[in-house]
Amino acid sequence: MSRHSDQTIASLRLGAQLAQSYLQQIHSRHVAPKPEALTELRALDCELPMNPTAPTETLSLLDRAGNPATVATTGGRFFGLVVGGSLPATVGSRVLNAAWDQLATTQDTSPVALQLERTSARWLLELLRLPARSSVGYVTGTTMGNFTCLAAARQRQLHKLDWDVEQHGLFGAPPLRIVASEEIHVTVTKVVSMLGLGKRNIISVETDSNGAMRLDKLPQLGPDCIVLTQAGNVNSGAIDPIGAIAERAHSADAWVHVDGAFGLWARVSPDHNGLTQGIEMADSWVTDAHKWLNTPYDCGVAICRHPSAVHSAMSTVAPYFTADTDVAPKDMVPELSRSARAMDVWAALHSLGTIGVQDLIKTGCRHAKLAAQGLQSMGFEILNDVILNQVVVSSPTQPHRLNELAESVRRSGEAWFGVTHWKQRDAFRLSFSSWATTDDDVARLLAAIRHAAQELELI
Ligand SMILES: Cc1ncc(COP(=O)(O)O)c(C=O)c1O
């Protein structure tokens, strides 16, 4: 055995051992790191060693100083932002992925990466019931998924106006109108500016009390329009009436994009798919695997009904790449070199099966309802219609003190959630997105909130 493989195997063994003990105590540890753990991080901030260090020594230091300062997002009691954990099969697939270190660029660089991309693309389109011929690109997350799809939208809509944006850029181009829900996620707005479309050119459409776009407020649309909708408002979980919007948009030759970072997964649950009726009529969709599908970071999926538009926007041609008969991943996403991200999606879907994915979504929604009922009975006010996995909570008497409440719960180590602002109200927000969350975790969350609220005299 070569010295190289000796070291790699010793490192792999130690890594697996350290990861195992981390995951074995994830349910008993503080969700937020203790203050002393932050001080210990100084050990990582050493001088760059002049000489090599044994890989196992490097790993030991990483674990000793780094592990206590992790936030237990992969445990069952992290309810902040919209964060999933890592399914068992995906923790293993990530290790294999590192060992294989595949370049998911072309068929030549990694036949297995391409097979996994193609198969998981087919599975995703079946599960999400989206058009079978759509392109599916694997990106770092919904932000880059939105970038990919909106670059395609920009290409196609400008092409309809006789403008080749890839060749001529936006200088002198006919203006596009970006029609978006007033509740669109901040990262979509960022993408609008990254693509040179201009945040100030967004025509904002009013939403209803739950944050879904109001159809009656949609402006007159045309081929100069890209309509930005969402499935799953980051606060309330609201889903825009996308089928009806798409009908209006398509009769005017406009493009409809869906930011479904987490809400697109409602499609897979028979109990919730009524919420997403007609969503398949849109032109492009984005979702995160690292949110509700519970793959490790970072993995988003950009899906588009018009593969040729994505290809025009993303193709990377060089004489040292052989031309594949099928379009290569390098020509469908912004990155050239990237990991075999689809491996985690494949592992998640294969290990869960259709029933497992449905249960995952149904359980998150059930936990959200359970938490909302518990909080209401404590005297809190639920500000949203709890249709998915998100709960927005306020205090009828002391809303300005909810940050203190969130901090107190974090200090207790029992749970983690953050505050937000919803429809002009101060609130805190809970998201139930992790496969690891049990009914007992929800009970512990509620007990921690009750305890902190009593201490702060909020209830
Ligand atoms: C609705 C929505 N869109 C976009 C994003 C951004 O996703 P990412 O952080 O994966 O880029 C999020 C993240 O929470 C989201 O909830």
The ligand as an SDF file (V2000), in Angstrom:
LIG
                    3D

 16 16  0  0  0  0  0  0  0  0999 V2000
  -37.9870   31.2880   -0.6710 C   0  0  0  0  0  0  0  0  0  0  0  0
  -36.4690   31.2680   -0.6910 C   0  0  0  0  0  0  0  0  0  0  0  0
  -35.8200   31.6150   -1.8110 N   0  0  0  0  0  0  0  0  0  0  0  0
  -34.4750   31.6020   -1.8710 C   0  0  0  0  0  0  0  0  0  0  0  0
  -33.7100   31.2270   -0.8020 C   0  0  0  0  0  0  0  0  0  0  0  0
  -32.2130   31.2090   -0.9280 C   0  0  0  0  0  0  0  0  0  0  0  0
  -31.7690   29.8870   -0.9840 O   0  0  0  0  0  0  0  0  0  0  0  0
  -30.2130   29.5090   -0.8840 P   0  0  0  0  0  0  0  0  0  0  0  0
  -29.7780   30.0320    0.4430 O   0  0  0  0  0  0  0  0  0  0  0  0
  -30.1700   28.0320   -0.9930 O   0  0  0  0  0  0  0  0  0  0  0  0
  -29.4990   30.1810   -1.9960 O   0  0  0  0  0  0  0  0  0  0  0  0
  -34.3470   30.8560    0.3950 C   0  0  0  0  0  0  0  0  0  0  0  0
  -33.5720   30.4840    1.5860 C   0  0  0  0  0  0  0  0  0  0  0  0
  -34.0990   30.3420    2.6740 O   0  0  0  0  0  0  0  0  0  0  0  0
  -35.7650   30.8630    0.4420 C   0  0  0  0  0  0  0  0  0  0  0  0
  -36.4290   30.4710    1.5510 O   0  0  0  0  0  0  0  0  0  0  0  0
  1  2  1  0
  2  3  1  0
  2 15  2  0
  3  4  2  0
  4  5  1  0
  5  6  1  0
  5 12  2  0
  6  7  1  0
  7  8  1  0
  8  9  2  0
  8 10  1  0
  8 11  1  0
 12 13  1  0
 12 15  1  0
 13 14  2  0
 15 16  1  0
M  END
$$$$
